[in-house]
Amino acid sequence: MDPNLTVDQIVTKLELIPHFEGGYFRETFRDPMVVDGGRTLVSYIYYMLTPESPNTCIVRNRSPHMHVWHGGSSQTHIFIHPDGRKESHQLGPDILNGELPQVLAPGGVWKFSINNDPSTWGLITEAVCPGWEERDFEYGDADKLSAEFPEHEEMFRKYCRKH
């Protein structure tokens, strides 16, 4: 993908809209097949972080999310597991220096992502299986998470948003 594209060009061409976690998105596929009590089998979105919104907020999802890098800034994806273990992955094209073109966020972890270059955009796809459902989604609460995982309090205070 051309790194010289602007945020406006990408938003227009891919028909992206503002995302509640920050940045822009568009659902590109939702499988009509249902599983697990009426949940769609799989869903896909484009998701783009921008200079105005270079990171997501901390959230937790029931389903695993496969993040696939398309272009722009590489990203750091951080997961906090139920046992408090922090895991960090680099999503991007530079495989010789530790980046991977796809990263799996397990279901049930607290997660957020950051553009490694906050001055530009970073575009990924998220594939969610079973498909994304609002009932499976939870915003991180800095006070509650800090009480549960005090070793990560500074991060929670920085990346949890009031909703």
Secondary structure as UniProt FT lines:
FT   TURN            3..4
FT   HELIX           7..14
FT   STRAND          17..18
FT   TURN            20..21
FT   STRAND          24..30
FT   STRAND          34..35
FT   TURN            36..38
FT   STRAND          39..40
FT   STRAND          43..50
FT   TURN            51..52
FT   STRAND          59..61
FT   STRAND          65..72
FT   STRAND          75..80
FT   TURN            82..83
FT   STRAND          86..91
FT   HELIX           95..97
FT   STRAND          102..105
FT   TURN            107..108
FT   STRAND          110..115
FT   TURN            118..119
FT   STRAND          122..128
FT   HELIX           134..136
FT   STRAND          137..139
FT   HELIX           142..148
FT   HELIX           150..152
FT   HELIX           153..159
//
